[in-house]
Amino acid sequence: MNKVTGIRSVDFKITALGHGVVNWNGSPNLTIMVDQKYKNINNHSMPKLRGYSNIKEFDDNGAAKFYHHPESIDFSKSKLYISQNCIRHHLFREASYNLQSKQLESETLKLLCSITGLIRGYVIPKNENKRTSPLLLTDFVDELGNGNFEQMGRSGSKEKEATKSGADKSNSLFSKTTFGDTKYVAYGSISVELIQFIPLCADFGRQAMIIDNDKEGEEVAKKLEMYIKSLTKTENESDIKAVYHKNHVRVGSIFNEGEQGILLNNTAVKVLINKSIEMLLNLSIRQGKGYMYVDDILLDYNDSNKMMRIKQSEGDISEELIGNYAVYYEGV
């Protein structure tokens, strides 16, 4: 039985720096002190905090549904984070598309021949064409814990407004959990198997786009090849290949039952992986009165069976590309 050899994935550790909150989490119900009394409120802006719930099942007296006090959060346990969905949105925002666009069905090739189509992935609801993303990302988790509870209210010498009954309204108090300087750590991985093969038939339920015959498949391969060549200035264009075959079989399969599809060669895979790393290095987010930017990426060209070994032991990693990427499919 043939075995897959070579670099199976490119794993990485990201360090990012910033200030303030860029990924808020709405306004949960909480309890704060107002006029020497605890009051339930829902006008507190809360960032995303790892493992934090604003609800305690029972308070000290056995009463159900007790809301936490926002000023008592332990930021060493409930850490600030930026969700991987937020990261992916900003990472691919320059190559966005409308999921409801009528062009998706008729011009799927335009979507496939993009960094979104090849790296981010997509699903077209109407015909269920899809491209599974080879890029795995964890949430960006803050290591500094510089959180702070801020109580705010309407400023100035304005008089209190009155309610319909004539009573004074409150001072329009509101509060926020804010952060100072931040330092995020995240991990990710780019799957060589998922990046190198584009299925073009529905036999295994992962068709990237619809083709009617082998000639169309070869035309799609040429368009993909041209697009990948446009992404690099360092690789020899003649070395970049995208090969269509009507029966690509995964290495190690018992039967020669495969899929119509396009296989990218070693150089094409290298170009897409390098482009992905470049995008991650240049990632920055400025929103919600805060900012974040990627400061450093540590790479591991992983040829072992240990998924994300960089997370367990950085001493075992390979920071340089030595050898070729693994080949998971062959035309039969």
Contacts in CASP RR format, 6 or more apart in sequence:
PFRMAT RR
TARGET T0000
AUTHOR 0000-0000-0000
METHOD contacts of the structure
MODEL  1
MNKVTGIRSVDFKITALGHGVVNWNGSPNLTIMVDQKYKNINNHSMPKLR
GYSNIKEFDDNGAAKFYHHPESIDFSKSKLYISQNCIRHHLFREASYNLQ
SKQLESETLKLLCSITGLIRGYVIPKNENKRTSPLLLTDFVDELGNGNFE
QMGRSGSKEKEATKSGADKSNSLFSKTTFGDTKYVAYGSISVELIQFIPL
CADFGRQAMIIDNDKEGEEVAKKLEMYIKSLTKTENESDIKAVYHKNHVR
VGSIFNEGEQGILLNNTAVKVLINKSIEMLLNLSIRQGKGYMYVDDILLD
YNDSNKMMRIKQSEGDISEELIGNYAVYYEGV
1 252 0 8 1.000
2 251 0 8 1.000
2 252 0 8 1.000
3 251 0 8 1.000
3 252 0 8 1.000
4 251 0 8 1.000
4 252 0 8 1.000
4 326 0 8 1.000
4 327 0 8 1.000
4 328 0 8 1.000
5 303 0 8 1.000
5 326 0 8 1.000
6 303 0 8 1.000
6 323 0 8 1.000
6 324 0 8 1.000
6 325 0 8 1.000
6 326 0 8 1.000
7 192 0 8 1.000
7 301 0 8 1.000
7 302 0 8 1.000
7 303 0 8 1.000
7 321 0 8 1.000
7 323 0 8 1.000
7 324 0 8 1.000
7 325 0 8 1.000
7 326 0 8 1.000
8 191 0 8 1.000
8 192 0 8 1.000
8 193 0 8 1.000
8 302 0 8 1.000
8 303 0 8 1.000
8 304 0 8 1.000
8 305 0 8 1.000
8 326 0 8 1.000
9 189 0 8 1.000
9 190 0 8 1.000
9 191 0 8 1.000
9 192 0 8 1.000
9 302 0 8 1.000
9 307 0 8 1.000
10 189 0 8 1.000
10 190 0 8 1.000
10 192 0 8 1.000
10 273 0 8 1.000
10 277 0 8 1.000
10 299 0 8 1.000
10 300 0 8 1.000
10 301 0 8 1.000
10 302 0 8 1.000
11 187 0 8 1.000
11 188 0 8 1.000
11 189 0 8 1.000
11 190 0 8 1.000
11 299 0 8 1.000
11 300 0 8 1.000
11 302 0 8 1.000
11 307 0 8 1.000
11 308 0 8 1.000
11 309 0 8 1.000
11 310 0 8 1.000
11 311 0 8 1.000
11 317 0 8 1.000
12 187 0 8 1.000
12 188 0 8 1.000
12 189 0 8 1.000
12 277 0 8 1.000
12 280 0 8 1.000
12 297 0 8 1.000
12 298 0 8 1.000
12 299 0 8 1.000
12 300 0 8 1.000
12 310 0 8 1.000
13 185 0 8 1.000
13 186 0 8 1.000
13 187 0 8 1.000
13 188 0 8 1.000
13 297 0 8 1.000
13 298 0 8 1.000
13 310 0 8 1.000
13 311 0 8 1.000
13 314 0 8 1.000
14 140 0 8 1.000
14 184 0 8 1.000
14 185 0 8 1.000
14 186 0 8 1.000
14 187 0 8 1.000
14 188 0 8 1.000
14 280 0 8 1.000
14 294 0 8 1.000
14 296 0 8 1.000
14 297 0 8 1.000
15 183 0 8 1.000
15 184 0 8 1.000
15 185 0 8 1.000
15 294 0 8 1.000
15 295 0 8 1.000
15 296 0 8 1.000
15 297 0 8 1.000
15 298 0 8 1.000
16 140 0 8 1.000
16 183 0 8 1.000
16 184 0 8 1.000
16 185 0 8 1.000
16 186 0 8 1.000
16 283 0 8 1.000
16 292 0 8 1.000
16 293 0 8 1.000
16 294 0 8 1.000
16 295 0 8 1.000
17 181 0 8 1.000
17 182 0 8 1.000
17 183 0 8 1.000
17 184 0 8 1.000
17 292 0 8 1.000
17 293 0 8 1.000
17 295 0 8 1.000
18 181 0 8 1.000
18 182 0 8 1.000
18 183 0 8 1.000
18 184 0 8 1.000
18 290 0 8 1.000
18 291 0 8 1.000
18 292 0 8 1.000
18 293 0 8 1.000
19 179 0 8 1.000
19 180 0 8 1.000
19 181 0 8 1.000
19 182 0 8 1.000
19 290 0 8 1.000
19 291 0 8 1.000
20 178 0 8 1.000
20 179 0 8 1.000
20 180 0 8 1.000
20 181 0 8 1.000
20 182 0 8 1.000
20 289 0 8 1.000
20 290 0 8 1.000
20 291 0 8 1.000
21 47 0 8 1.000
21 80 0 8 1.000
21 177 0 8 1.000
21 178 0 8 1.000
21 179 0 8 1.000
21 288 0 8 1.000
21 289 0 8 1.000
21 290 0 8 1.000
22 82 0 8 1.000
22 86 0 8 1.000
22 285 0 8 1.000
22 286 0 8 1.000
22 287 0 8 1.000
22 288 0 8 1.000
22 290 0 8 1.000
22 291 0 8 1.000
22 292 0 8 1.000
23 47 0 8 1.000
23 48 0 8 1.000
23 81 0 8 1.000
23 82 0 8 1.000
23 83 0 8 1.000
23 86 0 8 1.000
24 45 0 8 1.000
24 46 0 8 1.000
24 47 0 8 1.000
24 48 0 8 1.000
24 288 0 8 1.000
25 46 0 8 1.000
25 47 0 8 1.000
25 48 0 8 1.000
25 49 0 8 1.000
26 45 0 8 1.000
26 46 0 8 1.000
27 42 0 8 1.000
27 43 0 8 1.000
27 44 0 8 1.000
27 45 0 8 1.000
27 46 0 8 1.000
28 42 0 8 1.000
28 44 0 8 1.000
28 46 0 8 1.000
28 54 0 8 1.000
29 40 0 8 1.000
29 41 0 8 1.000
29 42 0 8 1.000
29 54 0 8 1.000
29 55 0 8 1.000
29 67 0 8 1.000
30 40 0 8 1.000
30 41 0 8 1.000
30 42 0 8 1.000
30 44 0 8 1.000
30 46 0 8 1.000
30 54 0 8 1.000
30 67 0 8 1.000
30 68 0 8 1.000
30 69 0 8 1.000
30 70 0 8 1.000
31 38 0 8 1.000
31 39 0 8 1.000
31 40 0 8 1.000
31 41 0 8 1.000
31 66 0 8 1.000
31 67 0 8 1.000
31 68 0 8 1.000
31 69 0 8 1.000
32 38 0 8 1.000
32 39 0 8 1.000
32 41 0 8 1.000
32 44 0 8 1.000
32 69 0 8 1.000
32 70 0 8 1.000
32 71 0 8 1.000
32 151 0 8 1.000
32 175 0 8 1.000
33 39 0 8 1.000
34 41 0 8 1.000
34 170 0 8 1.000
34 173 0 8 1.000
40 67 0 8 1.000
41 173 0 8 1.000
41 175 0 8 1.000
43 173 0 8 1.000
43 174 0 8 1.000
43 175 0 8 1.000
44 70 0 8 1.000
44 174 0 8 1.000
44 175 0 8 1.000
44 176 0 8 1.000
44 177 0 8 1.000
45 174 0 8 1.000
45 175 0 8 1.000
45 176 0 8 1.000
45 177 0 8 1.000
46 54 0 8 1.000
46 70 0 8 1.000
46 177 0 8 1.000
47 80 0 8 1.000
47 177 0 8 1.000
47 179 0 8 1.000
48 80 0 8 1.000
48 81 0 8 1.000
48 82 0 8 1.000
48 83 0 8 1.000
49 73 0 8 1.000
49 75 0 8 1.000
49 78 0 8 1.000
49 79 0 8 1.000
49 80 0 8 1.000
49 81 0 8 1.000
49 177 0 8 1.000
50 78 0 8 1.000
50 79 0 8 1.000
50 80 0 8 1.000
50 81 0 8 1.000
50 139 0 8 1.000
50 141 0 8 1.000
51 78 0 8 1.000
52 73 0 8 1.000
52 78 0 8 1.000
53 68 0 8 1.000
54 67 0 8 1.000
54 68 0 8 1.000
55 65 0 8 1.000
55 66 0 8 1.000
55 67 0 8 1.000
55 68 0 8 1.000
56 66 0 8 1.000
56 67 0 8 1.000
56 68 0 8 1.000
57 64 0 8 1.000
57 65 0 8 1.000
57 66 0 8 1.000
58 64 0 8 1.000
58 66 0 8 1.000
59 66 0 8 1.000
70 149 0 8 1.000
70 175 0 8 1.000
70 177 0 8 1.000
71 149 0 8 1.000
73 147 0 8 1.000
73 149 0 8 1.000
73 177 0 8 1.000
75 145 0 8 1.000
75 146 0 8 1.000
75 147 0 8 1.000
76 145 0 8 1.000
79 141 0 8 1.000
79 142 0 8 1.000
79 143 0 8 1.000
79 145 0 8 1.000
80 141 0 8 1.000
80 142 0 8 1.000
80 145 0 8 1.000
80 147 0 8 1.000
80 179 0 8 1.000
80 182 0 8 1.000
81 139 0 8 1.000
81 140 0 8 1.000
81 141 0 8 1.000
81 142 0 8 1.000
81 184 0 8 1.000
82 139 0 8 1.000
82 140 0 8 1.000
82 184 0 8 1.000
82 285 0 8 1.000
82 292 0 8 1.000
83 139 0 8 1.000
84 137 0 8 1.000
84 138 0 8 1.000
84 139 0 8 1.000
84 140 0 8 1.000
84 186 0 8 1.000
86 285 0 8 1.000
87 137 0 8 1.000
87 139 0 8 1.000
87 140 0 8 1.000
87 186 0 8 1.000
87 283 0 8 1.000
87 285 0 8 1.000
88 120 0 8 1.000
88 135 0 8 1.000
88 137 0 8 1.000
90 283 0 8 1.000
90 285 0 8 1.000
91 120 0 8 1.000
91 279 0 8 1.000
91 280 0 8 1.000
91 283 0 8 1.000
92 115 0 8 1.000
92 116 0 8 1.000
92 119 0 8 1.000
92 120 0 8 1.000
95 114 0 8 1.000
95 115 0 8 1.000
95 116 0 8 1.000
95 120 0 8 1.000
96 116 0 8 1.000
97 104 0 8 1.000
97 111 0 8 1.000
97 116 0 8 1.000
97 122 0 8 1.000
98 104 0 8 1.000
99 125 0 8 1.000
103 110 0 8 1.000
104 111 0 8 1.000
104 124 0 8 1.000
104 126 0 8 1.000
105 124 0 8 1.000
105 126 0 8 1.000
105 127 0 8 1.000
108 124 0 8 1.000
108 129 0 8 1.000
108 208 0 8 1.000
108 209 0 8 1.000
108 210 0 8 1.000
109 209 0 8 1.000
109 220 0 8 1.000
109 223 0 8 1.000
111 117 0 8 1.000
111 122 0 8 1.000
112 118 0 8 1.000
112 131 0 8 1.000
112 198 0 8 1.000
112 208 0 8 1.000
112 209 0 8 1.000
112 220 0 8 1.000
112 224 0 8 1.000
113 223 0 8 1.000
113 224 0 8 1.000
113 226 0 8 1.000
113 227 0 8 1.000
114 227 0 8 1.000
115 231 0 8 1.000
115 275 0 8 1.000
115 279 0 8 1.000
116 122 0 8 1.000
117 131 0 8 1.000
118 131 0 8 1.000
118 195 0 8 1.000
118 272 0 8 1.000
119 133 0 8 1.000
119 134 0 8 1.000
119 135 0 8 1.000
119 195 0 8 1.000
119 272 0 8 1.000
119 275 0 8 1.000
119 276 0 8 1.000
120 133 0 8 1.000
120 135 0 8 1.000
121 130 0 8 1.000
121 131 0 8 1.000
121 132 0 8 1.000
121 133 0 8 1.000
122 130 0 8 1.000
122 131 0 8 1.000
123 129 0 8 1.000
123 130 0 8 1.000
124 130 0 8 1.000
127 210 0 8 1.000
128 205 0 8 1.000
128 207 0 8 1.000
129 207 0 8 1.000
129 208 0 8 1.000
129 209 0 8 1.000
129 210 0 8 1.000
130 205 0 8 1.000
130 206 0 8 1.000
130 207 0 8 1.000
130 208 0 8 1.000
131 198 0 8 1.000
131 208 0 8 1.000
132 194 0 8 1.000
132 206 0 8 1.000
133 194 0 8 1.000
134 190 0 8 1.000
134 191 0 8 1.000
134 192 0 8 1.000
134 193 0 8 1.000
134 194 0 8 1.000
134 195 0 8 1.000
135 188 0 8 1.000
135 189 0 8 1.000
135 190 0 8 1.000
135 276 0 8 1.000
136 188 0 8 1.000
136 189 0 8 1.000
136 190 0 8 1.000
136 191 0 8 1.000
137 186 0 8 1.000
137 187 0 8 1.000
137 188 0 8 1.000
138 186 0 8 1.000
138 187 0 8 1.000
138 188 0 8 1.000
139 186 0 8 1.000
140 184 0 8 1.000
140 185 0 8 1.000
140 186 0 8 1.000
140 292 0 8 1.000
141 184 0 8 1.000
141 185 0 8 1.000
141 186 0 8 1.000
142 179 0 8 1.000
142 182 0 8 1.000
142 183 0 8 1.000
142 184 0 8 1.000
143 183 0 8 1.000
143 184 0 8 1.000
143 185 0 8 1.000
144 181 0 8 1.000
144 182 0 8 1.000
144 183 0 8 1.000
145 179 0 8 1.000
145 182 0 8 1.000
146 179 0 8 1.000
146 180 0 8 1.000
146 181 0 8 1.000
146 182 0 8 1.000
147 177 0 8 1.000
147 178 0 8 1.000
147 179 0 8 1.000
147 180 0 8 1.000
148 177 0 8 1.000
148 178 0 8 1.000
148 179 0 8 1.000
148 180 0 8 1.000
149 175 0 8 1.000
149 176 0 8 1.000
149 177 0 8 1.000
150 175 0 8 1.000
150 176 0 8 1.000
150 177 0 8 1.000
150 178 0 8 1.000
151 173 0 8 1.000
151 175 0 8 1.000
152 173 0 8 1.000
152 174 0 8 1.000
152 175 0 8 1.000
152 176 0 8 1.000
153 171 0 8 1.000
153 172 0 8 1.000
153 173 0 8 1.000
153 174 0 8 1.000
154 171 0 8 1.000
154 172 0 8 1.000
160 168 0 8 1.000
160 169 0 8 1.000
160 171 0 8 1.000
161 168 0 8 1.000
161 169 0 8 1.000
162 168 0 8 1.000
162 169 0 8 1.000
163 169 0 8 1.000
182 292 0 8 1.000
184 292 0 8 1.000
187 308 0 8 1.000
187 310 0 8 1.000
187 311 0 8 1.000
188 308 0 8 1.000
189 302 0 8 1.000
189 307 0 8 1.000
189 308 0 8 1.000
190 273 0 8 1.000
190 276 0 8 1.000
192 269 0 8 1.000
192 273 0 8 1.000
192 325 0 8 1.000
192 326 0 8 1.000
192 328 0 8 1.000
193 326 0 8 1.000
193 328 0 8 1.000
195 264 0 8 1.000
195 269 0 8 1.000
195 272 0 8 1.000
195 273 0 8 1.000
196 263 0 8 1.000
196 264 0 8 1.000
196 268 0 8 1.000
196 269 0 8 1.000
196 325 0 8 1.000
196 327 0 8 1.000
196 328 0 8 1.000
196 329 0 8 1.000
197 248 0 8 1.000
197 261 0 8 1.000
197 262 0 8 1.000
197 263 0 8 1.000
197 264 0 8 1.000
197 328 0 8 1.000
197 329 0 8 1.000
198 208 0 8 1.000
198 224 0 8 1.000
198 261 0 8 1.000
198 262 0 8 1.000
198 264 0 8 1.000
199 205 0 8 1.000
199 206 0 8 1.000
199 207 0 8 1.000
199 208 0 8 1.000
199 259 0 8 1.000
199 260 0 8 1.000
199 261 0 8 1.000
200 207 0 8 1.000
200 208 0 8 1.000
200 209 0 8 1.000
200 210 0 8 1.000
200 211 0 8 1.000
200 217 0 8 1.000
200 220 0 8 1.000
200 244 0 8 1.000
200 259 0 8 1.000
200 260 0 8 1.000
200 261 0 8 1.000
200 262 0 8 1.000
201 207 0 8 1.000
201 259 0 8 1.000
201 260 0 8 1.000
201 261 0 8 1.000
203 258 0 8 1.000
203 259 0 8 1.000
204 258 0 8 1.000
204 259 0 8 1.000
209 220 0 8 1.000
211 217 0 8 1.000
211 220 0 8 1.000
211 260 0 8 1.000
214 244 0 8 1.000
214 246 0 8 1.000
214 260 0 8 1.000
217 244 0 8 1.000
217 260 0 8 1.000
217 261 0 8 1.000
217 262 0 8 1.000
218 244 0 8 1.000
220 244 0 8 1.000
220 262 0 8 1.000
221 242 0 8 1.000
221 243 0 8 1.000
221 244 0 8 1.000
221 262 0 8 1.000
222 242 0 8 1.000
224 242 0 8 1.000
224 262 0 8 1.000
224 264 0 8 1.000
225 240 0 8 1.000
225 241 0 8 1.000
225 242 0 8 1.000
225 268 0 8 1.000
228 240 0 8 1.000
228 242 0 8 1.000
228 264 0 8 1.000
228 268 0 8 1.000
228 271 0 8 1.000
228 272 0 8 1.000
229 237 0 8 1.000
229 240 0 8 1.000
229 271 0 8 1.000
231 271 0 8 1.000
231 272 0 8 1.000
231 275 0 8 1.000
232 240 0 8 1.000
232 271 0 8 1.000
232 274 0 8 1.000
232 275 0 8 1.000
235 267 0 8 1.000
235 270 0 8 1.000
235 271 0 8 1.000
236 267 0 8 1.000
239 265 0 8 1.000
239 267 0 8 1.000
240 265 0 8 1.000
240 267 0 8 1.000
240 268 0 8 1.000
240 271 0 8 1.000
241 264 0 8 1.000
241 265 0 8 1.000
241 267 0 8 1.000
241 268 0 8 1.000
242 262 0 8 1.000
242 263 0 8 1.000
242 264 0 8 1.000
242 265 0 8 1.000
242 268 0 8 1.000
243 262 0 8 1.000
243 263 0 8 1.000
243 265 0 8 1.000
244 260 0 8 1.000
244 261 0 8 1.000
244 262 0 8 1.000
245 260 0 8 1.000
245 261 0 8 1.000
245 263 0 8 1.000
245 331 0 8 1.000
246 260 0 8 1.000
246 261 0 8 1.000
247 256 0 8 1.000
247 258 0 8 1.000
247 259 0 8 1.000
247 260 0 8 1.000
247 331 0 8 1.000
247 332 0 8 1.000
248 258 0 8 1.000
248 259 0 8 1.000
248 260 0 8 1.000
248 261 0 8 1.000
248 263 0 8 1.000
248 329 0 8 1.000
248 330 0 8 1.000
248 331 0 8 1.000
248 332 0 8 1.000
249 256 0 8 1.000
249 257 0 8 1.000
249 258 0 8 1.000
249 329 0 8 1.000
249 330 0 8 1.000
249 331 0 8 1.000
249 332 0 8 1.000
250 258 0 8 1.000
250 328 0 8 1.000
250 329 0 8 1.000
251 327 0 8 1.000
251 328 0 8 1.000
251 329 0 8 1.000
251 330 0 8 1.000
256 332 0 8 1.000
258 332 0 8 1.000
263 327 0 8 1.000
263 329 0 8 1.000
263 330 0 8 1.000
263 331 0 8 1.000
264 272 0 8 1.000
266 324 0 8 1.000
266 325 0 8 1.000
266 327 0 8 1.000
269 325 0 8 1.000
270 321 0 8 1.000
270 325 0 8 1.000
273 325 0 8 1.000
277 297 0 8 1.000
277 299 0 8 1.000
280 294 0 8 1.000
280 297 0 8 1.000
281 294 0 8 1.000
281 297 0 8 1.000
282 294 0 8 1.000
283 293 0 8 1.000
283 294 0 8 1.000
284 291 0 8 1.000
284 292 0 8 1.000
284 293 0 8 1.000
284 294 0 8 1.000
285 291 0 8 1.000
285 292 0 8 1.000
285 293 0 8 1.000
298 310 0 8 1.000
298 314 0 8 1.000
298 317 0 8 1.000
298 319 0 8 1.000
299 317 0 8 1.000
299 319 0 8 1.000
300 309 0 8 1.000
300 310 0 8 1.000
300 317 0 8 1.000
300 318 0 8 1.000
300 319 0 8 1.000
301 318 0 8 1.000
301 319 0 8 1.000
301 320 0 8 1.000
301 321 0 8 1.000
301 322 0 8 1.000
302 309 0 8 1.000
302 310 0 8 1.000
302 317 0 8 1.000
302 318 0 8 1.000
303 318 0 8 1.000
303 326 0 8 1.000
304 316 0 8 1.000
306 312 0 8 1.000
306 316 0 8 1.000
309 316 0 8 1.000
309 317 0 8 1.000
310 317 0 8 1.000
END
